Amino acid sequence: MNNNIFTLADQLKELKDRKKELDTEAKAVSSEIDRIELELSDAMAEAECERFSRNGSTFYLNSRLFASPASGRKDDMILALKEHGFGDIVTETVNANTLASFIKEQMAVNADEVPAWLADVVSTYEKVSVGIRKA
């Protein structure tokens, strides 16, 4: 085998290992950020302090609401929205991975071609990568 292949393989393995280390470190830092942010926001609320400046930065309390359907009630929520005149905020979606799997299946039975009825409304591309697993 070409020595260049082994050199590139070693570099790829090293980079993927480093990325895994950085991802682990980033998760730990994110957890610490969440902990400190909660502690600081609690302290600011207790002190009735909505904002302050320190070392050239302004810190302020910010509230953001997150909402999602109650567990197992997505269809009921959509129906309720539509029944009360808010159907315009409801959208149909197709998961990207599900669509890719479906297209792959269709191509398998259609001579490696996207079916004609889908060809104009779906964009596809393939990304080739090198997988690595422990020997």
ROSE-4610 file (N, C-alpha, C; in Angstrom, 1 decimal, always signed):
// ROSE-4610
residu = [M/M/M/N/N/N/N/N/N/N/N/N/I/I/I/F/F/F/T/T/T/L/L/L/A/A/A/D/D/D/Q/Q/Q/L/L/L/K/K/K/E/E/E/L/L/L/K/K/K/D/D/D/R/R/R/K/K/K/K/K/K/E/E/E/L/L/L/D/D/D/T/T/T/E/E/E/A/A/A/K/K/K/A/A/A/V/V/V/S/S/S/S/S/S/E/E/E/I/I/I/D/D/D/R/R/R/I/I/I/E/E/E/L/L/L/E/E/E/L/L/L/S/S/S/D/D/D/A/A/A/M/M/M/A/A/A/E/E/E/A/A/A/E/E/E/C/C/C/E/E/E/R/R/R/F/F/F/S/S/S/R/R/R/N/N/N/G/G/G/S/S/S/T/T/T/F/F/F/Y/Y/Y/L/L/L/N/N/N/S/S/S/R/R/R/L/L/L/F/F/F/A/A/A/S/S/S/P/P/P/A/A/A/S/S/S/G/G/G/R/R/R/K/K/K/D/D/D/D/D/D/M/M/M/I/I/I/L/L/L/A/A/A/L/L/L/K/K/K/E/E/E/H/H/H/G/G/G/F/F/F/G/G/G/D/D/D/I/I/I/V/V/V/T/T/T/E/E/E/T/T/T/V/V/V/N/N/N/A/A/A/N/N/N/T/T/T/L/L/L/A/A/A/S/S/S/F/F/F/I/I/I/K/K/K/E/E/E/Q/Q/Q/M/M/M/A/A/A/V/V/V/N/N/N/A/A/A/D/D/D/E/E/E/V/V/V/P/P/P/A/A/A/W/W/W/L/L/L/A/A/A/D/D/D/V/V/V/V/V/V/S/S/S/T/T/T/Y/Y/Y/E/E/E/K/K/K/V/V/V/S/S/S/V/V/V/G/G/G/I/I/I/R/R/R/K/K/K/A/A/A]
num = [1/1/1/2/2/2/3/3/3/4/4/4/5/5/5/6/6/6/7/7/7/8/8/8/9/9/9/10/10/10/11/11/11/12/12/12/13/13/13/14/14/14/15/15/15/16/16/16/17/17/17/18/18/18/19/19/19/20/20/20/21/21/21/22/22/22/23/23/23/24/24/24/25/25/25/26/26/26/27/27/27/28/28/28/29/29/29/30/30/30/31/31/31/32/32/32/33/33/33/34/34/34/35/35/35/36/36/36/37/37/37/38/38/38/39/39/39/40/40/40/41/41/41/42/42/42/43/43/43/44/44/44/45/45/45/46/46/46/47/47/47/48/48/48/49/49/49/50/50/50/51/51/51/52/52/52/53/53/53/54/54/54/55/55/55/56/56/56/57/57/57/58/58/58/59/59/59/60/60/60/61/61/61/62/62/62/63/63/63/64/64/64/65/65/65/66/66/66/67/67/67/68/68/68/69/69/69/70/70/70/71/71/71/72/72/72/73/73/73/74/74/74/75/75/75/76/76/76/77/77/77/78/78/78/79/79/79/80/80/80/81/81/81/82/82/82/83/83/83/84/84/84/85/85/85/86/86/86/87/87/87/88/88/88/89/89/89/90/90/90/91/91/91/92/92/92/93/93/93/94/94/94/95/95/95/96/96/96/97/97/97/98/98/98/99/99/99/100/100/100/101/101/101/102/102/102/103/103/103/104/104/104/105/105/105/106/106/106/107/107/107/108/108/108/109/109/109/110/110/110/111/111/111/112/112/112/113/113/113/114/114/114/115/115/115/116/116/116/117/117/117/118/118/118/119/119/119/120/120/120/121/121/121/122/122/122/123/123/123/124/124/124/125/125/125/126/126/126/127/127/127/128/128/128/129/129/129/130/130/130/131/131/131/132/132/132/133/133/133/134/134/134/135/135/135]
x = [+0.8/+0.0/+0.9/+0.3/+1.0/+1.2/+2.4/+2.7/+1.9/+1.5/+0.7/-0.7/-1.2/-2.5/-2.4/-1.3/-1.1/-0.9/-0.1/+0.1/-1.2/-2.1/-3.4/-4.3/-4.3/-5.1/-4.7/-3.4/-2.9/-3.3/-3.2/-3.7/-5.2/-6.0/-7.4/-7.8/-7.1/-7.4/-7.0/-5.9/-5.5/-6.4/-6.9/-7.8/-9.2/-9.7/-11.0/-10.9/-9.7/-9.5/-9.5/-8.8/-8.7/-10.1/-10.9/-12.2/-13.1/-12.9/-13.7/-13.3/-12.0/-11.5/-12.1/-12.1/-12.6/-14.1/-14.8/-16.3/-16.6/-15.8/-16.0/-15.7/-14.6/-14.3/-15.3/-15.9/-16.9/-18.2/-18.5/-19.7/-19.5/-18.3/-18.0/-18.0/-17.5/-17.5/-19.0/-19.8/-21.2/-22.0/-21.7/-22.3/-21.9/-20.6/-20.2/-20.8/-20.9/-21.6/-23.0/-23.7/-25.1/-25.2/-24.3/-24.3/-24.1/-23.0/-22.7/-23.8/-24.3/-25.4/-26.6/-27.0/-28.1/-27.8/-26.6/-26.2/-26.2/-25.7/-25.6/-27.0/-27.9/-29.2/-30.0/-29.8/-30.5/-30.0/-28.7/-28.1/-28.6/-28.7/-29.2/-30.7/-31.5/-32.9/-33.1/-32.3/-32.4/-32.0/-31.0/-30.5/-31.4/-32.4/-33.3/-32.4/-31.5/-30.6/-30.8/-31.4/-31.7/-30.5/-29.5/-28.3/-27.2/-26.0/-24.8/-23.7/-22.7/-21.5/-20.3/-19.4/-18.2/-17.2/-16.0/-14.8/-15.2/-15.9/-16.2/-17.4/-18.1/-19.2/-20.4/-21.6/-22.9/-23.5/-23.9/-24.6/-26.1/-27.0/-28.4/-29.2/-30.4/-31.3/-32.1/-32.2/-32.9/-33.8/-35.1/-36.0/-36.5/-36.5/-36.9/-37.8/-39.0/-39.9/-39.7/-39.7/-39.6/-40.9/-41.5/-42.7/-42.7/-43.3/-43.4/-44.7/-45.2/-46.4/-46.2/-47.2/-47.2/-46.9/-46.3/-45.9/-47.1/-46.9/-47.9/-49.1/-49.0/-50.2/-50.0/-49.0/-48.7/-49.9/-50.5/-51.7/-52.8/-53.1/-54.1/-53.8/-52.5/-52.2/-52.4/-52.0/-52.2/-53.7/-54.5/-55.9/-56.5/-56.1/-56.6/-56.2/-54.9/-54.5/-55.4/-55.6/-56.4/-57.9/-58.4/-59.8/-60.0/-59.0/-59.1/-58.5/-58.4/-58.0/-56.5/-55.7/-54.2/-53.5/-54.2/-53.7/-52.5/-52.5/-51.4/-50.0/-49.9/-48.6/-48.2/-49.0/-48.7/-48.1/-47.0/-46.3/-46.1/-46.1/-45.7/-44.3/-43.6/-42.1/-41.8/-40.7/-40.2/-38.7/-38.5/-37.1/-36.1/-35.0/-34.0/-33.4/-33.2/-32.7/-33.7/-35.0/-36.0/-36.2/-36.1/-36.2/-35.0/-33.8/-32.6/-32.8/-33.2/-33.4/-34.5/-35.6/-36.6/-36.1/-35.3/-34.8/-33.8/-33.0/-32.1/-32.8/-33.9/-34.8/-35.3/-35.8/-36.4/-35.4/-34.2/-33.1/-32.7/-32.8/-32.4/-33.4/-34.6/-35.6/-35.8/-35.0/-35.2/-33.9/-33.1/-31.8/-30.9/-30.8/-30.0/-30.3/-31.6/-32.1/-33.2/-33.3/-34.4/-35.6/-36.7/-37.9/-38.3/-38.8/-39.1/-40.1/-41.0/-42.0/-41.4/-40.2/-39.5/-38.3/-37.8/-36.6/-36.6/-37.7/-37.7/-37.9/-38.3/-38.6/-37.7/-36.7/-35.8/-34.3/-33.5/-32.1/-31.3/-30.4/-29.6/-28.1/-27.3/-25.8/-25.3/-24.2/-23.5/-22.2/-21.9/-20.7/-19.9/-18.7/-17.9/-17.0/-16.9/-16.1/-15.4/-14.4/-13.7/-14.1/-14.6/-15.0/-13.8/-13.7/-12.7/-13.3/-12.9/-13.3/-12.1/-12.2/-11.1/-10.9/-9.7/-9.4/-9.6]
y = [-1.2/+0.0/+1.2/+2.3/+3.6/+4.1/+4.6/+5.1/+6.3/+7.1/+8.3/+7.9/+6.8/+6.3/+6.1/+5.5/+5.2/+6.5/+7.5/+8.8/+9.5/+9.5/+10.2/+9.5/+8.1/+7.4/+7.7/+7.8/+8.2/+9.6/+10.5/+11.9/+11.9/+11.2/+11.2/+10.6/+9.5/+8.9/+9.9/+10.5/+11.5/+12.6/+13.2/+14.3/+13.9/+12.7/+12.2/+12.0/+11.4/+11.2/+12.6/+13.5/+14.9/+15.5/+15.4/+15.9/+15.3/+14.0/+13.3/+13.9/+14.1/+14.7/+16.1/+16.9/+18.3/+18.3/+17.4/+17.2/+16.9/+16.0/+15.7/+16.9/+17.6/+18.8/+19.9/+20.0/+21.0/+20.7/+19.4/+19.0/+19.4/+19.1/+19.4/+20.9/+21.7/+23.2/+23.7/+23.1/+23.5/+23.2/+22.1/+21.8/+22.8/+23.2/+24.1/+25.5/+25.9/+27.1/+27.1/+26.0/+25.9/+26.1/+25.4/+25.5/+26.9/+27.6/+28.9/+29.9/+29.7/+30.6/+30.6/+29.3/+29.2/+29.8/+29.6/+30.2/+31.7/+32.3/+33.7/+34.3/+33.7/+34.2/+34.2/+33.1/+33.0/+34.2/+34.4/+35.5/+36.8/+37.1/+38.3/+38.5/+37.5/+37.6/+37.9/+37.2/+37.4/+38.8/+39.4/+40.8/+41.8/+41.3/+42.2/+43.1/+42.4/+43.1/+42.5/+43.3/+42.9/+42.9/+43.9/+44.0/+44.7/+44.4/+45.1/+44.9/+45.8/+45.8/+45.4/+44.6/+44.2/+43.9/+44.4/+44.2/+44.3/+45.4/+45.7/+44.9/+44.1/+43.3/+43.6/+43.6/+43.8/+42.4/+42.2/+40.9/+41.3/+40.5/+40.8/+39.6/+39.6/+38.5/+38.4/+37.3/+37.1/+35.9/+36.0/+34.9/+34.5/+33.2/+32.7/+31.5/+31.5/+30.4/+29.4/+28.1/+27.0/+26.2/+25.8/+25.0/+23.9/+22.8/+21.6/+20.9/+20.0/+19.3/+18.4/+18.2/+17.3/+15.9/+15.1/+13.8/+13.0/+12.6/+11.8/+12.6/+13.9/+14.7/+15.7/+15.4/+16.3/+16.4/+15.3/+15.4/+16.2/+16.0/+16.7/+18.2/+18.5/+19.9/+20.6/+19.9/+20.4/+20.6/+19.7/+19.8/+20.9/+21.1/+22.2/+23.6/+23.7/+24.9/+25.2/+24.2/+24.4/+24.7/+24.1/+24.3/+25.7/+26.3/+27.6/+28.7/+28.4/+29.4/+29.7/+28.8/+29.0/+28.0/+27.4/+26.4/+26.9/+28.2/+28.7/+28.6/+28.3/+28.1/+26.6/+25.8/+24.3/+24.1/+23.4/+23.0/+21.5/+20.9/+19.5/+19.5/+18.5/+18.3/+16.9/+16.7/+15.3/+15.3/+14.4/+14.3/+14.0/+14.7/+14.6/+13.2/+12.6/+11.2/+10.2/+10.4/+9.6/+9.8/+11.0/+11.3/+10.6/+10.7/+10.1/+8.6/+8.0/+6.5/+6.1/+6.9/+6.6/+6.7/+7.8/+8.0/+6.9/+6.4/+5.3/+4.1/+3.8/+2.6/+2.7/+3.9/+4.1/+3.9/+4.4/+4.3/+2.8/+2.0/+0.6/-0.1/+0.3/-0.4/+0.3/+1.4/+2.2/+2.5/+1.4/+1.5/+2.7/+2.9/+3.9/+5.3/+5.5/+6.8/+7.2/+8.5/+9.1/+8.9/+8.4/+8.3/+9.6/+9.5/+10.7/+11.6/+11.1/+11.9/+12.7/+12.3/+13.0/+13.9/+13.5/+14.1/+15.6/+16.3/+17.7/+18.4/+17.6/+18.3/+17.8/+17.0/+16.6/+16.8/+17.3/+17.5/+16.4/+15.7/+14.7/+14.9/+14.5/+14.5/+13.4/+12.8/+11.9/+12.4/+12.1/+12.5/+11.3/+11.1/+10.0/+10.3/+9.4/+9.6/+8.3/+8.4/+7.2/+6.9/+5.7/+5.3/+4.7/+4.8/+4.2/+3.5/+2.3/+1.6/+0.8/+0.5/-0.2/-1.6/-2.0/-3.2/-4.4]
z = [+0.0/+0.0/+0.0/-0.5/-0.6/+0.8/+1.1/+2.4/+2.7/+1.7/+1.9/+2.5/+2.1/+2.7/+4.2/+4.6/+6.0/+6.8/+6.2/+6.8/+7.0/+5.9/+6.0/+7.0/+7.0/+8.0/+9.4/+9.7/+11.0/+11.4/+10.4/+10.7/+11.0/+10.2/+10.4/+11.8/+12.1/+13.4/+14.6/+14.5/+15.5/+15.6/+14.5/+14.5/+15.1/+14.7/+15.3/+16.8/+17.2/+18.6/+19.4/+18.8/+19.4/+19.5/+18.4/+18.4/+19.5/+19.7/+20.7/+22.1/+22.3/+23.5/+23.7/+22.7/+22.7/+23.0/+22.4/+22.6/+24.0/+24.6/+26.0/+26.9/+26.6/+27.3/+27.2/+26.0/+25.7/+26.5/+26.6/+27.4/+28.9/+29.4/+30.8/+31.0/+30.1/+30.2/+30.2/+29.3/+29.2/+30.5/+31.1/+32.4/+33.4/+33.5/+34.4/+34.2/+32.9/+32.5/+33.0/+32.8/+33.3/+34.8/+35.5/+37.0/+37.5/+36.9/+37.3/+36.9/+35.7/+35.2/+36.1/+36.6/+37.5/+38.8/+39.3/+40.6/+40.5/+39.4/+39.3/+39.1/+38.3/+38.1/+39.4/+40.2/+41.5/+42.4/+42.4/+43.2/+42.8/+41.5/+41.0/+41.3/+41.2/+41.5/+43.0/+43.8/+45.3/+45.7/+44.9/+45.2/+44.5/+43.7/+42.9/+42.0/+41.4/+40.4/+39.0/+38.2/+36.8/+35.9/+36.2/+35.3/+36.1/+35.7/+36.3/+35.3/+35.4/+34.6/+35.4/+34.8/+35.5/+34.5/+34.7/+33.8/+32.3/+32.0/+30.6/+30.0/+30.8/+30.3/+31.1/+30.5/+31.2/+31.3/+32.5/+32.8/+33.1/+32.5/+32.7/+32.8/+33.5/+33.5/+32.2/+31.7/+30.4/+30.6/+30.3/+30.4/+29.0/+28.7/+27.5/+27.7/+27.1/+27.3/+26.2/+26.6/+25.6/+25.8/+24.7/+24.7/+23.7/+24.1/+23.2/+23.6/+22.7/+23.0/+24.2/+25.0/+26.2/+25.6/+26.4/+26.0/+25.4/+24.1/+23.4/+23.0/+23.1/+22.7/+21.6/+20.7/+19.6/+18.7/+18.3/+17.4/+18.0/+19.3/+20.0/+20.1/+20.3/+20.3/+19.0/+17.9/+16.5/+16.2/+16.6/+16.4/+17.2/+18.4/+19.3/+18.6/+18.1/+17.5/+16.3/+15.4/+14.2/+14.6/+15.6/+16.0/+16.5/+17.1/+17.6/+16.7/+15.4/+14.4/+14.3/+14.9/+14.8/+14.0/+13.0/+12.1/+11.3/+11.1/+10.2/+10.9/+12.2/+12.8/+12.7/+12.2/+12.1/+10.8/+10.8/+9.5/+9.5/+8.3/+8.1/+7.8/+8.4/+8.1/+7.9/+7.2/+7.0/+7.6/+8.5/+9.1/+8.0/+8.0/+6.9/+6.8/+7.9/+7.9/+7.4/+7.7/+7.2/+5.7/+5.2/+3.8/+3.0/+3.6/+2.9/+2.9/+3.9/+3.9/+2.9/+2.8/+1.8/+0.4/+0.1/-1.2/-1.6/-0.6/-0.8/-1.2/-0.5/-0.8/-2.2/-2.5/-3.8/-5.0/-4.7/-5.7/-5.9/-4.8/-4.9/-5.8/-5.9/-6.8/-8.1/-8.3/-9.5/-10.2/-10.3/-11.1/-10.6/-9.3/-8.7/-9.2/-9.5/-9.9/-8.9/-8.6/-7.9/-8.8/-8.2/-9.1/-9.7/-10.9/-11.7/-11.0/-10.3/-9.6/-8.4/-8.0/-6.9/-7.4/-8.5/-9.0/-9.0/-9.3/-9.4/-8.0/-7.0/-5.7/-4.6/-4.9/-3.9/-4.4/-3.6/-3.9/-3.1/-3.8/-3.1/-3.4/-2.5/-2.7/-1.8/-2.1/-1.3/-0.8/+0.4/+1.1/+1.4/+0.9/+1.2/+2.3/+3.3/+4.4/+4.8/+5.6/+6.1/+7.5/+7.7/+9.0/+9.7/+11.1/+11.9/+13.0/+13.3/+14.5/+15.0/+16.3/+17.0/+16.3/+16.1/+15.5/+16.5]
